[in-house]
Amino acid sequence: MGILKKLTTGILAALLAVSTFSGCSGGGEISSGAAAKDFPVTVENVTLKSEPEGVAVFSPNLADVILAMGYEVSLKAKSADCDQSDLSVLPNVTASDAQAVRKTGATLALFEKDPGEDTRSALSKEGISSIVIAPAVSREDLERLYEEAGAALKGGSTGYKKGQKTAQDIFMTLDDVTRVVPQSSSPVTVCYLYDAKGAAATGDMLAGKLIECAGLVNGVASSTNGKADAQTLKIANPQYIFCPTGVKKELEESADYKNLTAVQKGKVYEMDPSYMARQGRGMIQAVSFMAGTVYPELLQGSSSESGGESSASSGGTSVPTGQTLKSGDKGDAVKALQARLDELGYMFVPVSGEYTAATVQAVKDFQYLNGMTVTGIADSETQQKLNSSDAKKREN
């Protein structure tokens, strides 16, 4: 996908393979760093004596975080609003029905907002601990979010470190996107509007910071609490507006928005609402989408967007078969695998020849969208599918 996906440093690949963590704290307390051992662990004043037998998640955002860490195997149930396709096999339950939650095998319930004393008490009577993990509000706070979620699932050492590393990986990738965005003496002002009623990605929100990661100026950076009034938007007069799918028409018809430069010039672009509403790997998609929309030259040079056949037999990269490739592998075969994934729109880091965590995620995404068992391992079946004429592209 051109420069945007062929980020020009190998540093990310090296950092994805090597963990850099703070020192350990003792006694299962993670407030000052990773614990010396996994359990018992205390997260948000709740102490877990052992690894949960299963987890029920009642937050789409936390579900995204768990998926980003690769800990979805721990999940036994979810709330109906956790609509991630990867979790479609899980039963939907309501937190207020503690017995139904327990029947799924869950011993831990995760929330992003306090469900209330009655719900927590009912769950507790069924042997289910409740932990509230709030969404992140900043880059630094994203690490806290992932560390707490990881520790709750897999312990104060293993899970904490996995969460920390996953958050760092996401932002290292975002930093590389920022670095390749063209420098301009005339900064481009944009806004992300959730609706036509004043809801916006303001400067005190992590979503607002993603606009800056795309090398753009957030027109409502000075606003707070996710609200930007019509006068603020009139003054900012953004050159581009991004919004969730289905909101564009509302903006074009609204008296408060229809005279903005972006609306007048047809520079309103819809995107998957989960990218800005949730704090998983979709954040990378959000930044890539915004940067690529404003600077289309970043998307040039990708065979996956050239309009031709995507199959390896039609001139794309052919992945060598016969050798299973997995995390930690290196060499030309891995490089060919990454190149093919890049052609199909799955890679968001440089082709390096090293099977890093980013490559694992790209393979997982490919396997999922092509109806295969999701493992992150490029086995013979995956390799053959990559080389086939019906290998599905990832549409961003």
C-alpha positions as CSV (number, residue, x, y, z in Angstrom):
1,M,0.0,0.0,0.0
2,G,2.8,2.4,-1.0
3,I,4.8,4.3,1.6
4,L,2.0,4.2,4.2
5,K,2.4,0.5,4.5
6,K,6.1,0.2,3.6
7,L,7.2,2.1,6.6
8,T,10.9,2.8,6.2
9,T,12.5,1.5,9.3
10,G,13.4,-1.9,10.6
11,I,13.3,-0.6,14.2
12,L,9.6,-1.5,14.6
13,A,10.3,-5.1,13.6
14,A,13.1,-5.4,16.1
15,L,11.1,-3.8,18.9
16,L,8.1,-6.1,18.2
17,A,10.4,-9.0,18.9
18,V,12.0,-7.7,22.0
19,S,10.1,-6.7,25.1
20,T,11.1,-3.6,27.1
21,F,9.4,-3.5,30.4
22,S,9.7,-1.7,33.6
23,G,10.9,-3.3,36.8
24,C,8.8,-5.8,38.7
25,S,6.7,-5.0,41.8
26,G,5.9,-7.6,44.4
27,G,2.8,-9.0,46.0
28,G,0.6,-9.1,42.9
29,E,0.2,-5.3,42.9
30,I,0.7,-3.8,39.4
31,S,0.3,-0.1,40.1
32,S,4.0,0.4,39.9
33,G,4.9,-2.2,37.3
34,A,4.8,-5.9,36.5
35,A,4.4,-8.1,39.5
36,A,7.0,-10.7,40.4
37,K,4.5,-13.5,39.8
38,D,1.2,-13.9,38.0
39,F,-1.2,-14.7,40.8
40,P,-2.5,-13.5,43.1
41,V,-2.9,-10.2,41.3
42,T,-4.8,-7.0,42.2
43,V,-6.4,-5.0,39.4
44,E,-8.5,-1.9,40.2
45,N,-8.7,-2.9,43.9
46,V,-10.0,-6.4,43.1
47,T,-7.7,-9.3,43.9
48,L,-7.7,-12.5,41.8
49,K,-6.2,-15.5,43.6
50,S,-5.7,-17.5,40.4
51,E,-6.2,-17.3,36.7
52,P,-9.9,-17.0,35.8
53,E,-11.5,-20.2,34.5
54,G,-13.2,-18.0,32.0
55,V,-14.1,-14.4,31.3
56,A,-17.3,-12.6,30.3
57,V,-16.7,-9.3,28.7
58,F,-19.4,-6.5,28.8
59,S,-17.6,-3.8,26.8
60,P,-16.9,-3.7,23.0
61,N,-13.8,-1.7,23.8
62,L,-12.4,-4.3,26.2
63,A,-13.3,-7.0,23.7
64,D,-11.1,-5.2,21.1
65,V,-8.3,-4.9,23.7
66,I,-8.5,-8.7,24.4
67,L,-8.4,-9.5,20.7
68,A,-5.4,-7.3,20.2
69,M,-3.5,-9.2,22.9
70,G,-4.5,-12.5,21.4
71,Y,-6.3,-13.5,24.7
72,E,-9.7,-14.2,23.2
73,V,-9.4,-17.9,24.1
74,S,-10.1,-16.8,27.7
75,L,-13.5,-15.5,26.8
76,K,-16.6,-17.6,27.6
77,A,-19.4,-15.0,27.0
78,K,-20.0,-11.4,26.0
79,S,-22.6,-8.7,25.9
80,A,-24.6,-8.4,22.7
81,D,-22.9,-5.1,21.8
82,C,-19.6,-6.9,21.5
83,D,-20.2,-7.4,17.8
84,Q,-16.7,-8.4,16.7
85,S,-16.9,-11.1,14.2
86,D,-14.1,-13.0,15.9
87,L,-16.3,-13.4,18.9
88,S,-19.5,-14.4,17.1
89,V,-19.3,-17.9,18.5
90,L,-19.6,-16.7,22.1
91,P,-23.0,-16.6,23.8
92,N,-24.6,-13.3,24.5
93,V,-25.4,-12.7,28.2
94,T,-26.6,-9.8,30.3
95,A,-24.6,-8.9,33.4
96,S,-27.8,-8.8,35.5
97,D,-28.4,-12.5,34.9
98,A,-25.6,-13.8,37.1
99,Q,-26.7,-17.4,36.9
100,A,-26.6,-17.3,33.1
101,V,-23.1,-15.8,33.2
102,R,-21.9,-18.5,35.6
103,K,-23.3,-21.2,33.4
104,T,-21.0,-20.2,30.6
105,G,-18.0,-21.0,32.8
106,A,-17.0,-17.4,33.5
107,T,-15.5,-16.6,36.8
108,L,-14.5,-13.0,35.9
109,A,-16.7,-10.2,34.4
110,L,-15.0,-7.2,32.8
111,F,-16.7,-3.9,32.5
112,E,-15.7,-0.4,31.4
113,K,-18.3,1.3,33.6
114,D,-19.5,0.2,37.1
115,P,-22.5,-2.0,36.5
116,G,-23.8,-1.1,40.0
117,E,-23.8,-2.7,43.4
118,D,-26.7,-5.0,42.8
119,T,-25.1,-6.5,39.7
120,R,-21.7,-6.9,41.3
121,S,-23.3,-8.5,44.3
122,A,-25.3,-11.0,42.3
123,L,-22.2,-11.9,40.3
124,S,-20.2,-12.3,43.5
125,K,-22.8,-14.7,44.9
126,E,-22.2,-16.9,41.8
127,G,-18.4,-16.9,42.4
128,I,-17.8,-14.3,39.7
129,S,-15.4,-11.4,40.3
130,S,-16.1,-8.0,38.7
131,I,-13.4,-5.6,37.5
132,V,-14.1,-2.2,35.9
133,I,-11.3,-1.1,33.5
134,A,-11.9,2.4,32.1
135,P,-11.1,3.3,28.5
136,A,-7.8,5.1,27.9
137,V,-7.8,8.9,27.5
138,S,-4.2,9.3,26.3
139,R,-1.3,7.5,24.8
140,E,0.2,6.8,28.2
141,D,-3.1,5.7,29.6
142,L,-3.4,3.2,26.7
143,E,-0.6,1.2,28.4
144,R,-2.6,1.3,31.7
145,L,-5.7,-0.1,29.9
146,Y,-3.8,-3.0,28.3
147,E,-1.7,-3.7,31.4
148,E,-4.8,-4.0,33.5
149,A,-6.7,-6.1,31.0
150,G,-3.7,-8.4,30.5
151,A,-3.1,-8.8,34.2
152,A,-6.7,-9.6,34.9
153,L,-6.7,-12.4,32.3
154,K,-3.2,-13.9,32.6
155,G,-1.6,-12.5,35.7
156,G,0.5,-9.6,37.0
157,S,3.7,-10.7,35.2
158,T,2.8,-12.6,32.0
159,G,-0.5,-10.8,31.3
160,Y,0.8,-7.3,32.4
161,K,3.8,-7.6,30.1
162,K,1.8,-8.8,27.2
163,G,-0.6,-5.9,27.6
164,Q,2.2,-3.4,27.9
165,K,4.0,-4.7,24.8
166,T,0.8,-4.8,22.7
167,A,0.1,-1.1,23.5
168,Q,3.7,-0.2,22.7
169,D,3.5,-2.1,19.4
170,I,0.3,-0.2,18.4
171,F,1.9,3.2,19.0
172,M,5.2,2.3,17.4
173,T,3.3,1.5,14.2
174,L,1.3,4.8,14.5
175,D,4.6,6.7,15.0
176,D,5.9,5.2,11.8
177,V,2.7,6.4,9.9
178,T,3.2,9.9,11.4
179,R,6.8,9.9,10.2
180,V,6.0,9.3,6.6
181,V,3.3,11.9,6.3
182,P,4.5,14.8,4.1
183,Q,5.6,17.9,6.0
184,S,3.7,21.0,4.9
185,S,4.0,24.7,5.6
186,S,0.2,24.7,5.5
187,P,-1.1,22.2,8.0
188,V,-4.3,20.4,7.1
189,T,-7.2,20.9,9.5
190,V,-9.6,18.0,10.0
191,C,-12.3,16.9,12.4
192,Y,-13.8,13.6,13.4
193,L,-17.6,14.0,14.1
194,Y,-19.6,11.2,15.6
195,D,-22.9,12.8,14.6
196,A,-24.5,16.0,13.5
197,K,-25.3,17.0,17.0
198,G,-21.9,18.2,18.3
199,A,-20.2,14.9,19.3
200,A,-16.6,15.1,18.2
201,A,-13.1,13.7,18.8
202,T,-11.9,16.5,21.0
203,G,-8.4,17.2,22.2
204,D,-8.8,15.5,25.6
205,M,-9.7,12.1,24.0
206,L,-7.4,9.4,22.7
207,A,-9.5,9.5,19.5
208,G,-8.6,13.1,19.1
209,K,-4.9,12.2,19.4
210,L,-5.2,9.7,16.5
211,I,-5.9,12.7,14.2
212,E,-2.5,14.1,15.2
213,C,-0.9,10.6,14.6
214,A,-2.1,11.0,11.0
215,G,0.0,14.1,10.7
216,L,-3.1,16.3,10.7
217,V,-4.4,19.2,12.9
218,N,-7.5,18.5,15.0
219,G,-9.8,21.5,14.4
220,V,-11.5,20.9,17.8
221,A,-8.4,20.1,19.8
222,S,-9.3,22.9,22.3
223,S,-12.7,21.5,22.9
224,T,-13.3,18.9,25.7
225,N,-15.5,16.1,26.8
226,G,-16.3,14.9,23.2
227,K,-18.4,18.0,22.4
228,A,-17.7,20.8,19.8
229,D,-20.4,23.4,19.3
230,A,-21.3,24.8,15.9
231,Q,-19.4,28.0,16.5
232,T,-16.2,26.2,17.3
233,L,-16.6,24.2,14.1
234,K,-17.3,27.3,12.1
235,I,-14.1,28.9,13.3
236,A,-12.0,25.7,12.7
237,N,-13.7,25.3,9.3
238,P,-12.0,22.0,8.6
239,Q,-10.7,21.1,5.2
240,Y,-11.7,17.4,5.8
241,I,-14.3,15.8,8.0
242,F,-14.3,12.1,9.0
243,C,-17.3,10.5,10.5
244,P,-18.8,7.1,11.2
245,T,-20.6,5.2,8.4
246,G,-24.1,6.7,7.9
247,V,-23.4,10.1,9.3
248,K,-22.2,11.9,6.1
249,K,-25.7,12.6,4.9
250,E,-26.7,14.1,8.3
251,L,-23.8,16.5,8.1
252,E,-24.5,17.5,4.6
253,E,-28.1,18.3,5.5
254,S,-27.5,20.0,8.8
255,A,-27.8,23.8,8.9
256,D,-24.8,23.8,11.4
257,Y,-22.5,21.9,9.1
258,K,-23.5,22.3,5.5
259,N,-21.6,25.5,5.0
260,L,-18.3,24.2,6.3
261,T,-15.5,24.0,3.7
262,A,-15.2,20.2,3.9
263,V,-18.9,19.7,3.3
264,Q,-19.0,22.3,0.5
265,K,-16.1,20.7,-1.3
266,G,-17.2,17.1,-0.8
267,K,-14.4,16.3,1.6
268,V,-16.5,14.3,4.1
269,Y,-15.4,10.7,4.5
270,E,-17.1,7.9,6.3
271,M,-15.1,5.2,8.1
272,D,-15.9,2.1,10.2
273,P,-17.1,3.6,13.5
274,S,-15.2,1.0,15.6
275,Y,-11.9,2.4,14.5
276,M,-12.3,5.6,16.5
277,A,-14.7,4.3,19.2
278,R,-12.6,1.3,20.3
279,Q,-9.0,1.1,21.3
280,G,-7.7,-2.1,19.6
281,R,-5.7,-2.4,16.5
282,G,-8.4,-0.6,14.6
283,M,-6.7,2.6,15.7
284,I,-4.0,1.8,13.2
285,Q,-6.7,1.5,10.5
286,A,-8.1,4.8,11.5
287,V,-4.8,6.7,11.3
288,S,-3.9,5.0,8.0
289,F,-7.3,5.8,6.6
290,M,-7.1,9.5,7.5
291,A,-3.5,9.9,6.4
292,G,-4.2,8.1,3.1
293,T,-7.3,10.1,2.4
294,V,-5.6,13.5,2.8
295,Y,-2.3,12.3,1.3
296,P,-3.2,9.8,-1.4
297,E,0.4,9.6,-2.6
298,L,1.0,7.5,0.5
299,L,-1.2,4.8,-1.0
300,Q,0.5,4.7,-4.4
301,G,2.5,1.7,-5.6
302,S,0.4,-1.0,-4.0
303,S,-0.4,-4.0,-6.2
304,S,-3.4,-4.6,-4.0
305,E,-4.9,-1.3,-5.1
306,S,-4.0,-1.3,-8.7
307,G,-7.3,-2.7,-9.9
308,G,-5.8,-5.9,-11.4
309,E,-5.9,-9.5,-10.3
310,S,-4.7,-10.1,-6.8
311,S,-3.5,-13.7,-7.3
312,A,0.1,-14.6,-7.2
313,S,-0.4,-16.4,-10.6
314,S,-1.2,-12.9,-12.0
315,G,2.1,-11.4,-11.2
316,G,1.9,-11.0,-7.5
317,T,4.5,-12.4,-5.1
318,S,4.4,-16.2,-4.7
319,V,4.7,-17.6,-1.2
320,P,7.0,-20.7,-1.0
321,T,5.1,-23.8,0.1
322,G,6.2,-26.8,2.0
323,Q,7.6,-25.1,5.1
324,T,5.4,-23.9,7.9
325,L,6.2,-20.4,8.9
326,K,5.6,-19.1,12.4
327,S,6.5,-16.4,15.0
328,G,10.3,-16.1,15.3
329,D,11.2,-17.4,11.9
330,K,13.4,-15.4,9.6
331,G,14.6,-15.5,6.0
332,D,13.5,-15.1,2.4
333,A,10.4,-17.3,2.8
334,V,9.1,-15.0,5.5
335,K,9.9,-12.0,3.4
336,A,7.9,-13.5,0.5
337,L,5.0,-14.2,2.9
338,Q,5.1,-10.6,4.1
339,A,5.2,-9.2,0.6
340,R,2.2,-11.2,-0.4
341,L,0.3,-10.1,2.7
342,D,1.2,-6.5,1.8
343,E,-0.1,-6.9,-1.7
344,L,-3.4,-8.1,-0.3
345,G,-3.6,-5.2,2.1
346,Y,-2.9,-7.0,5.4
347,M,0.6,-5.7,6.4
348,F,0.9,-2.4,8.3
349,V,4.7,-2.7,9.0
350,P,7.7,-3.0,6.7
351,V,8.6,-6.2,4.9
352,S,11.6,-7.3,7.0
353,G,12.0,-11.1,6.7
354,E,11.3,-11.5,10.4
355,Y,8.1,-13.2,11.5
356,T,7.2,-10.6,14.2
357,A,4.0,-10.1,16.2
358,A,2.8,-7.8,13.4
359,T,3.2,-10.6,10.9
360,V,1.3,-13.0,13.2
361,Q,-1.6,-10.4,13.3
362,A,-1.5,-10.0,9.5
363,V,-1.7,-13.8,9.0
364,K,-4.6,-14.0,11.5
365,D,-6.5,-11.3,9.7
366,F,-5.9,-13.1,6.3
367,Q,-7.1,-16.4,7.8
368,Y,-10.2,-14.9,9.3
369,L,-11.3,-13.0,6.2
370,N,-10.7,-16.1,4.1
371,G,-12.8,-18.4,6.2
372,M,-9.8,-20.3,7.7
373,T,-8.9,-21.5,11.2
374,V,-7.3,-18.5,12.8
375,T,-3.8,-19.4,14.2
376,G,-1.4,-16.8,13.0
377,I,0.8,-19.6,11.6
378,A,1.4,-19.7,7.9
379,D,0.9,-23.5,7.3
380,S,0.6,-25.2,4.0
381,E,-3.1,-24.5,3.7
382,T,-2.6,-20.8,4.4
383,Q,0.3,-20.6,1.9
384,Q,-1.8,-22.2,-0.8
385,K,-4.7,-19.8,-0.1
386,L,-2.3,-16.8,-0.3
387,N,-1.1,-18.1,-3.8
388,S,-4.6,-18.7,-5.1
389,S,-6.7,-16.6,-7.4
390,D,-9.5,-16.2,-4.9
391,A,-7.4,-15.0,-2.0
392,K,-9.5,-12.1,-0.5
393,K,-8.0,-8.6,-0.2
394,R,-8.4,-6.6,2.9
395,E,-10.6,-3.6,2.1
396,N,-9.5,-0.5,4.2
